Amino acid sequence: MIQKKLHIGGVELDLTLPPNEIEEKLNQQQVKCYLNLVSASYKEIDDRTVEITFHRNLPFKYAYGLGGQCLCYIDAAIVSGLTEDCFTVDFSGNKKPVCGPLIPWDNAWYIPTAAFTSFFRSFNETMVQEKISRVRIISDTDKLVVVVKYPRNKGKYDDDIADLEAEIGEPLENRRGQTLTYSLYDLGQICQRSQVKTKSYQGLKSHLLKTYDITLNIE
């Protein structure tokens, strides 16, 4: 069992608990919410990765939000445990949304999934004081999957190496002397950083070249 914690659905979850107890806690929280994601299931993928699947009960126009590239403000409220107005614009100017940019469409507010993912990661690290290596949020019309990966307690770039190997489907040793090319956005999804900038990957680029003779090209 992963010796970590998460703050999700408004509940601080102790991941040392059995999955059924974790699911019960999430469900108890969710039934209190309007148009909520009515149930959730918890699964440990490996010794540092957990997956929580929320089964959505939103109107189709909300669940599909802008081609699936954004989350409805209701999704964001349930997953974070914050109130819905944290993810809407207060036109009086008294309160700013906690993450953005927000996009209005069909009488609702939407948040780009990448923006909410970054917010969720930093929000969790602040709430439970646990370092997170990577967060991935996958939305479908009937479910929302949150995958959280915790860092290895080893070398500085071990998590980046593991994530790159998972992405390319083979050990980096097999790519010696080659070049890996990614857009900055795609690399930010694979090897997450608090700030996705080219300079944030200079150390990784040097490590790959020195250790594997691999050139990391960021377009």
Backbone bond lengths (Angstrom), bond angles and torsions (degrees), N, CA, C in turn:
res aa  C-N    CA-C-N  psi(-1)  N-CA   C-N-CA  omega(-1)  CA-C   N-CA-C  phi
1 M - - - 1.459 - - 1.526 109.91 -
2 I 1.306 115.29 137.80 1.462 120.48 178.99 1.530 109.51 -66.68
3 Q 1.297 116.48 129.25 1.467 121.67 -179.41 1.530 109.36 -89.39
4 K 1.322 116.86 61.11 1.456 121.41 -175.95 1.515 110.07 -138.77
5 K 1.338 115.39 175.57 1.455 121.39 176.98 1.516 110.39 -129.87
6 L 1.330 114.83 159.15 1.455 122.72 172.54 1.510 108.52 -136.10
7 H 1.319 116.11 152.83 1.456 121.41 170.15 1.517 105.84 -115.26
8 I 1.320 115.60 107.59 1.459 119.27 -173.20 1.527 108.98 -146.21
9 G 1.315 116.62 141.81 1.444 119.65 -178.03 1.512 112.87 62.70
10 G 1.338 117.19 22.55 1.447 120.28 -179.89 1.514 114.26 80.05
11 V 1.331 117.19 8.81 1.463 121.96 -178.13 1.519 109.17 -124.18
12 E 1.336 116.95 135.92 1.457 119.81 172.20 1.525 107.75 -83.19
13 L 1.317 116.14 115.56 1.457 121.85 -175.08 1.523 110.96 -98.63
14 D 1.298 116.18 127.62 1.454 122.19 172.59 1.520 107.37 -89.36
15 L 1.330 117.28 109.81 1.462 120.85 -173.61 1.524 113.43 -73.58
16 T 1.344 116.39 1.58 1.467 118.68 173.44 1.530 110.50 -83.68
17 L 1.346 116.97 -9.40 1.458 120.08 178.54 1.525 110.28 -75.48
18 P 1.340 117.44 154.81 1.472 120.32 175.12 1.524 110.18 -60.48
19 P 1.340 117.34 146.94 1.470 120.41 -178.29 1.521 113.73 -53.60
20 N 1.341 118.71 -37.30 1.469 119.37 -177.92 1.530 111.75 -65.50
21 E 1.341 117.60 -33.61 1.462 120.42 177.07 1.520 111.01 -70.94
22 I 1.315 116.44 -36.10 1.467 120.19 177.16 1.527 109.69 -65.08
23 E 1.326 116.48 -44.43 1.463 120.73 179.60 1.523 110.91 -61.31
24 E 1.333 117.15 -40.24 1.456 120.72 179.66 1.524 111.09 -62.57
25 K 1.312 117.06 -40.18 1.464 120.37 179.23 1.526 111.09 -64.48
26 L 1.316 116.17 -42.15 1.458 119.22 179.70 1.520 110.65 -64.98
27 N 1.337 116.78 -43.50 1.454 119.86 -178.52 1.522 111.78 -63.80
28 Q 1.326 117.94 -40.60 1.458 121.46 179.43 1.519 110.69 -59.90
29 Q 1.318 116.46 -39.49 1.461 119.77 179.86 1.520 110.74 -70.25
30 Q 1.308 117.24 -40.39 1.456 120.74 -170.94 1.523 113.78 -71.40
31 V 1.330 117.76 -32.77 1.462 118.52 -175.46 1.523 111.50 -66.62
32 K 1.335 118.12 -10.90 1.455 121.97 -179.73 1.529 111.96 -83.86
33 C 1.319 117.76 -9.69 1.463 120.54 -169.37 1.526 112.86 -102.53
34 Y 1.330 115.83 145.10 1.465 123.26 177.18 1.525 111.02 -69.30
35 L 1.351 115.99 135.80 1.463 122.19 -179.84 1.534 110.95 47.01
36 N 1.347 115.46 46.36 1.456 117.43 -168.61 1.518 113.53 -80.08
37 L 1.328 114.39 171.81 1.452 121.75 171.24 1.523 103.85 -84.55
38 V 1.326 117.96 98.55 1.462 123.90 -154.28 1.522 115.70 -65.79
39 S 1.312 119.26 -20.73 1.461 119.13 178.37 1.516 109.06 -153.38
40 A 1.313 115.26 165.79 1.459 119.87 -179.90 1.513 109.46 -144.93
41 S 1.324 115.54 149.56 1.463 120.44 175.53 1.510 108.46 -127.35
42 Y 1.312 115.01 142.11 1.460 122.41 -176.25 1.526 109.63 -111.70
43 K 1.333 116.20 138.58 1.468 119.52 178.69 1.521 109.25 -146.15
44 E 1.328 116.75 135.18 1.456 121.74 174.54 1.528 108.01 -91.38
45 I 1.320 116.85 117.86 1.461 121.64 -177.73 1.526 110.81 -78.83
46 D 1.327 116.32 -47.69 1.463 121.59 175.30 1.513 107.73 -153.00
47 D 1.336 116.99 -166.30 1.456 119.46 -171.94 1.530 114.19 -73.24
48 R 1.336 117.50 1.55 1.461 118.91 175.70 1.523 113.03 -143.25
49 T 1.330 117.12 12.49 1.456 120.37 -177.15 1.527 110.93 -131.79
50 V 1.329 115.85 129.27 1.456 120.85 175.59 1.525 109.09 -122.22
51 E 1.324 115.00 152.31 1.457 121.44 -178.86 1.520 108.68 -131.75
52 I 1.318 116.41 127.16 1.461 121.19 176.37 1.515 107.78 -120.10
53 T 1.330 115.52 123.42 1.456 121.50 -179.19 1.522 109.16 -107.80
54 F 1.320 115.73 118.21 1.460 121.72 174.57 1.525 107.97 -95.45
55 H 1.322 116.52 128.72 1.464 120.62 177.68 1.522 107.81 -92.82
56 R 1.316 116.09 116.61 1.457 121.25 -170.20 1.529 111.92 -84.50
57 N 1.319 114.42 147.48 1.454 121.03 175.01 1.526 109.15 -130.78
58 L 1.330 114.84 45.71 1.457 120.76 -178.09 1.525 110.45 -97.07
59 P 1.337 117.86 153.24 1.469 119.42 170.91 1.525 109.47 -55.56
60 F 1.315 116.62 146.14 1.461 121.20 -174.83 1.521 111.57 -54.88
61 K 1.329 117.82 -39.35 1.473 119.90 -176.54 1.526 110.95 -64.72
62 Y 1.335 118.08 -27.02 1.453 121.05 176.40 1.525 110.94 -83.26
63 A 1.311 116.27 -43.47 1.465 120.45 -174.89 1.523 111.59 -65.77
64 Y 1.328 116.72 -34.11 1.466 120.05 -177.04 1.515 112.02 -83.59
65 G 1.319 116.96 -13.11 1.448 126.45 -177.38 1.513 120.02 1.05
66 L 1.307 117.40 101.77 1.465 123.94 173.33 1.528 112.07 55.27
67 G 1.313 115.64 49.25 1.464 120.59 174.04 1.514 114.36 74.78
68 G 1.319 118.15 17.87 1.453 120.55 178.03 1.513 114.44 82.36
69 Q 1.334 118.38 2.95 1.458 121.88 -179.13 1.530 111.98 -91.61
70 C 1.323 116.10 -4.64 1.465 120.85 -178.21 1.520 110.13 -133.06
71 L 1.334 115.20 159.46 1.458 122.02 174.69 1.518 109.16 -107.42
72 C 1.321 116.07 139.46 1.447 120.89 174.13 1.527 109.15 -67.04
73 Y 1.330 115.99 151.72 1.467 120.25 179.71 1.529 111.85 -58.63
74 I 1.339 117.39 -26.24 1.468 120.99 178.17 1.527 110.13 -68.86
75 D 1.337 116.54 -42.62 1.470 120.39 174.58 1.520 110.47 -55.81
76 A 1.320 115.30 -50.22 1.465 120.75 -175.92 1.524 111.15 -59.89
77 A 1.324 117.10 -39.02 1.463 120.73 -179.49 1.521 111.12 -67.43
78 I 1.318 117.59 -43.82 1.470 120.61 -178.06 1.526 110.89 -66.07
79 V 1.317 117.27 -47.51 1.462 120.42 -176.22 1.527 111.19 -65.91
80 S 1.323 117.03 -40.56 1.466 119.84 -177.06 1.525 112.63 -83.21
81 G 1.324 116.46 -24.93 1.452 119.57 -174.90 1.512 113.21 84.63
82 L 1.336 117.09 2.79 1.461 121.55 177.03 1.531 109.75 -86.72
83 T 1.309 116.59 169.51 1.461 119.80 179.22 1.523 110.50 -77.66
84 E 1.315 115.69 157.83 1.462 120.28 -177.40 1.520 112.64 -61.32
85 D 1.349 116.79 -32.19 1.460 117.95 -177.46 1.525 112.83 -70.28
86 C 1.336 117.52 -10.26 1.466 120.21 173.88 1.527 111.46 -69.98
87 F 1.336 115.68 -16.94 1.459 120.69 -176.29 1.525 111.37 -119.40
88 T 1.322 115.35 27.62 1.456 121.19 174.14 1.529 108.16 -131.42
89 V 1.308 116.33 167.52 1.466 121.56 -179.80 1.522 109.57 -94.85
90 D 1.311 115.72 127.57 1.462 122.53 173.83 1.526 107.19 -91.26
91 F 1.319 116.17 106.06 1.460 119.62 -173.57 1.528 113.08 -71.08
92 S 1.334 116.87 -9.24 1.463 118.69 174.26 1.521 111.19 -76.30
93 G 1.343 115.35 -15.49 1.455 120.01 178.99 1.510 114.37 83.37
94 N 1.345 116.96 7.85 1.470 120.22 -178.07 1.522 112.65 -82.47
95 K 1.321 117.34 -20.11 1.460 119.95 -176.46 1.522 109.79 -143.98
96 K 1.312 115.77 132.97 1.453 120.61 178.52 1.525 109.87 -100.46
97 P 1.338 118.71 147.97 1.458 120.29 176.33 1.528 110.60 -64.40
98 V 1.328 116.44 149.63 1.471 120.24 -175.26 1.524 112.46 -74.16
99 C 1.325 117.65 -19.66 1.470 119.76 174.47 1.522 108.56 -151.39
100 G 1.288 115.67 163.52 1.459 119.56 -176.50 1.521 109.86 -169.94
101 P 1.318 117.62 -171.93 1.464 126.40 6.51 1.531 112.26 -75.67
102 L 1.332 116.26 144.66 1.456 121.03 176.30 1.523 109.65 -88.74
103 I 1.321 114.56 145.13 1.462 120.49 -177.54 1.530 108.61 -123.80
104 P 1.330 119.26 119.73 1.467 120.78 177.37 1.527 110.64 -82.53
105 W 1.324 115.81 137.08 1.475 119.85 176.93 1.521 108.57 -162.18
106 D 1.320 115.83 127.34 1.470 122.73 175.81 1.536 111.87 52.75
107 N 1.310 116.44 49.26 1.468 123.13 176.05 1.529 114.38 64.96
108 A 1.311 116.83 24.95 1.469 120.42 177.34 1.523 108.91 -142.82
109 W 1.332 115.87 164.00 1.455 122.31 178.25 1.518 109.82 -108.06
110 Y 1.339 115.52 141.09 1.460 120.93 -179.43 1.526 109.88 -127.95
111 I 1.323 115.05 149.62 1.461 121.91 179.63 1.521 107.76 -121.05
112 P 1.337 119.69 128.23 1.464 120.21 174.98 1.533 109.87 -53.04
113 T 1.322 116.47 134.38 1.463 120.75 -175.42 1.526 111.71 -56.45
114 A 1.330 117.58 -38.94 1.469 120.74 -179.43 1.530 110.62 -63.19
115 A 1.332 117.13 -38.92 1.464 120.80 -179.95 1.524 110.69 -68.25
116 F 1.335 116.71 -41.96 1.462 118.80 179.51 1.526 111.11 -69.06
117 T 1.331 117.50 -35.48 1.459 121.09 178.08 1.522 110.64 -59.92
118 S 1.339 116.48 -45.25 1.457 120.98 178.64 1.528 110.64 -63.04
119 F 1.336 116.73 -43.26 1.458 120.47 178.08 1.529 110.87 -62.76
120 F 1.326 117.30 -45.75 1.461 121.47 -176.84 1.525 111.20 -60.70
121 R 1.315 115.84 -40.10 1.462 119.56 179.39 1.529 110.99 -62.78
122 S 1.332 117.36 -51.49 1.461 120.26 -177.68 1.523 111.07 -67.95
123 F 1.332 117.58 -35.69 1.460 122.11 178.12 1.532 110.40 -62.24
124 N 1.330 116.29 -45.18 1.461 120.45 179.60 1.519 111.66 -64.27
125 E 1.330 116.54 -43.68 1.461 119.76 -179.02 1.529 110.84 -61.62
126 T 1.327 116.21 -34.36 1.461 120.27 178.52 1.523 111.07 -73.06
127 M 1.332 116.87 -41.64 1.460 121.15 -174.54 1.520 112.59 -70.34
128 V 1.338 117.25 -46.48 1.471 119.54 -173.95 1.523 112.60 -108.10
129 Q 1.336 116.08 -2.33 1.466 121.40 177.25 1.535 112.07 55.33
130 E 1.312 114.12 44.59 1.467 122.00 174.63 1.523 108.20 -123.19
131 K 1.301 116.33 133.09 1.462 120.66 178.19 1.519 109.95 -72.66
132 I 1.325 116.74 136.96 1.464 122.56 178.09 1.516 108.79 -117.89
133 S 1.330 115.60 135.09 1.453 119.95 -179.18 1.521 111.68 -83.42
134 R 1.334 116.05 -41.25 1.452 119.01 -173.27 1.527 110.82 -158.98
135 V 1.315 116.38 142.75 1.460 122.20 173.33 1.519 108.32 -127.21
136 R 1.297 115.87 135.78 1.463 119.84 174.31 1.517 108.44 -131.59
137 I 1.322 117.55 131.42 1.459 122.05 179.47 1.519 108.60 -118.37
138 I 1.330 115.26 123.17 1.460 121.59 -177.77 1.518 107.40 -117.98
139 S 1.334 117.24 122.51 1.459 120.58 -178.02 1.522 111.23 -110.65
140 D 1.311 114.82 142.92 1.452 123.14 173.14 1.525 106.55 -135.30
141 T 1.313 117.29 172.55 1.460 118.65 -175.86 1.524 111.92 -64.14
142 D 1.339 117.99 -29.20 1.457 119.93 -175.68 1.521 114.05 -114.23
143 K 1.344 117.76 0.45 1.461 118.32 -179.58 1.524 110.90 -155.84
144 L 1.320 113.51 159.83 1.452 122.09 177.67 1.521 106.42 -133.28
145 V 1.331 116.70 119.39 1.461 121.07 -175.85 1.525 109.36 -108.68
146 V 1.320 116.08 124.80 1.458 122.62 178.09 1.522 107.74 -111.82
147 V 1.337 116.35 115.28 1.465 121.73 179.57 1.520 108.00 -108.65
148 V 1.326 116.61 122.36 1.459 122.08 -178.07 1.517 109.30 -118.48
149 K 1.321 115.53 127.35 1.465 121.20 179.76 1.522 108.59 -116.56
150 Y 1.335 115.32 131.87 1.466 121.68 178.57 1.521 109.71 -96.99
151 P 1.327 117.01 153.36 1.475 120.13 -177.06 1.515 112.63 -72.18
152 R 1.320 114.82 152.74 1.462 120.78 169.60 1.525 108.79 -76.24
153 N 1.300 115.63 148.68 1.468 119.89 177.11 1.520 109.78 -91.98
154 K 1.327 115.23 57.92 1.465 120.53 -177.36 1.525 108.99 -133.86
155 G 1.322 115.67 -134.27 1.452 120.41 -177.00 1.520 112.91 -68.95
156 K 1.324 114.95 161.35 1.455 122.15 -174.29 1.517 112.73 -59.63
157 Y 1.343 117.27 -36.79 1.463 120.06 -174.53 1.525 112.90 -108.09
158 D 1.336 118.13 14.03 1.463 120.29 -178.07 1.526 112.23 -60.16
159 D 1.335 116.73 -40.62 1.463 119.68 -179.75 1.526 111.13 -66.38
160 D 1.328 116.29 -41.44 1.465 119.95 177.93 1.525 110.61 -61.69
161 I 1.325 116.34 -42.57 1.468 120.40 -179.66 1.521 110.26 -63.29
162 A 1.339 116.19 -45.80 1.466 120.23 -179.74 1.528 110.94 -62.03
163 D 1.332 117.11 -40.58 1.460 120.63 -179.13 1.528 111.54 -69.99
164 L 1.332 117.22 -37.28 1.466 120.10 176.47 1.520 110.64 -66.39
165 E 1.338 117.07 -41.78 1.465 120.48 179.27 1.529 111.16 -64.53
166 A 1.334 116.70 -37.49 1.464 119.84 176.65 1.524 110.50 -65.77
167 E 1.331 116.28 -35.92 1.463 121.10 -179.32 1.533 111.68 -68.96
168 I 1.336 117.26 -44.08 1.469 119.94 -176.42 1.533 112.27 -88.46
169 G 1.324 117.02 -12.98 1.461 120.82 174.70 1.509 115.34 80.34
170 E 1.340 118.20 18.20 1.453 121.27 178.37 1.526 109.51 -162.97
171 P 1.336 117.33 162.59 1.471 119.72 179.21 1.525 111.47 -63.33
172 L 1.310 116.24 146.66 1.459 120.32 176.89 1.523 111.79 -63.31
173 E 1.333 116.88 -24.34 1.472 120.13 176.45 1.519 111.27 -55.60
174 N 1.333 115.79 -31.09 1.469 120.47 -179.57 1.523 112.75 -75.13
175 R 1.318 117.29 -9.94 1.464 121.69 -177.35 1.526 112.40 -109.65
176 R 1.311 118.06 17.94 1.464 120.95 -179.08 1.527 111.26 -54.56
177 G 1.341 115.05 135.61 1.452 120.53 178.23 1.517 114.09 80.52
178 Q 1.332 117.25 0.32 1.462 120.18 -177.74 1.529 110.96 -99.96
179 T 1.316 114.75 177.87 1.468 122.06 177.60 1.517 108.98 -119.36
180 L 1.322 115.96 132.72 1.461 122.05 172.62 1.521 107.46 -104.24
181 T 1.318 116.64 125.15 1.457 121.26 -177.31 1.522 110.08 -118.41
182 Y 1.335 116.33 126.34 1.453 122.28 177.74 1.525 109.33 -139.00
183 S 1.311 115.49 151.77 1.461 118.64 168.26 1.527 107.39 -71.96
184 L 1.305 117.05 159.76 1.460 120.61 178.61 1.521 110.16 -60.52
185 Y 1.325 116.70 -39.07 1.465 120.29 179.76 1.529 110.55 -63.00
186 D 1.341 117.24 -49.09 1.469 120.39 -178.23 1.529 111.42 -63.39
187 L 1.321 116.98 -40.95 1.463 119.91 178.97 1.528 109.93 -64.21
188 G 1.331 116.41 -35.55 1.455 120.24 177.37 1.511 112.87 -64.67
189 Q 1.337 116.89 -29.36 1.456 120.90 176.09 1.529 112.01 -76.12
190 I 1.336 116.60 -31.44 1.468 120.98 -178.02 1.521 110.96 -83.34
191 C 1.328 116.30 -52.89 1.476 122.66 -178.15 1.523 107.32 -116.39
192 Q 1.296 116.26 92.37 1.452 120.58 -170.24 1.521 112.35 -73.24
193 R 1.308 114.51 145.89 1.450 123.19 176.09 1.526 108.11 -134.22
194 S 1.321 116.82 156.53 1.467 119.90 176.66 1.520 110.20 -64.81
195 Q 1.341 116.36 -33.53 1.461 121.87 173.77 1.518 108.32 -126.81
196 V 1.326 116.26 116.42 1.464 120.82 -177.95 1.519 108.89 -85.12
197 K 1.317 115.25 87.81 1.457 123.05 176.97 1.514 108.67 -130.52
198 T 1.335 116.05 154.37 1.461 120.03 -179.09 1.526 111.34 -55.55
199 K 1.319 116.79 -40.84 1.467 119.57 -177.38 1.526 112.23 -67.33
200 S 1.346 117.61 -19.00 1.468 120.60 178.54 1.519 112.15 -68.92
201 Y 1.339 116.74 -14.96 1.468 121.00 -176.57 1.523 112.86 -110.19
202 Q 1.324 117.57 10.43 1.462 119.85 -179.27 1.530 111.19 -62.67
203 G 1.338 115.92 -41.62 1.468 119.12 179.02 1.511 112.01 -63.72
204 L 1.333 116.80 -41.57 1.464 120.95 178.21 1.518 110.77 -64.54
205 K 1.325 117.04 -41.19 1.464 120.71 178.54 1.532 110.66 -59.72
206 S 1.310 116.35 -44.80 1.468 120.60 179.42 1.525 110.96 -64.93
207 H 1.328 115.91 -40.45 1.468 120.34 -179.49 1.524 111.14 -64.32
208 L 1.321 116.98 -43.84 1.468 120.74 179.98 1.523 111.23 -63.71
209 L 1.327 115.99 -41.93 1.462 119.76 -179.04 1.525 111.09 -67.00
210 K 1.309 116.45 -42.78 1.465 121.57 -177.62 1.524 111.79 -72.25
211 T 1.330 117.65 -40.73 1.465 121.76 -172.54 1.518 112.62 -88.53
212 Y 1.336 116.83 -37.55 1.463 120.28 -173.10 1.532 113.53 -121.33
213 D 1.323 118.01 -0.40 1.452 121.91 -175.09 1.535 110.35 56.55
214 I 1.327 115.07 37.27 1.459 122.06 179.81 1.527 108.96 -109.59
215 T 1.327 115.69 131.71 1.468 121.09 176.62 1.526 108.21 -94.66
216 L 1.317 115.57 123.57 1.476 120.63 176.55 1.523 107.33 -96.89
217 N 1.324 115.30 115.46 1.465 122.08 -178.11 1.532 108.07 -105.55
218 I 1.320 116.56 120.99 1.477 121.26 179.68 1.518 108.22 -108.35
219 E 1.322 115.76 118.00 1.459 120.55 -177.23 1.519 111.09 -88.44
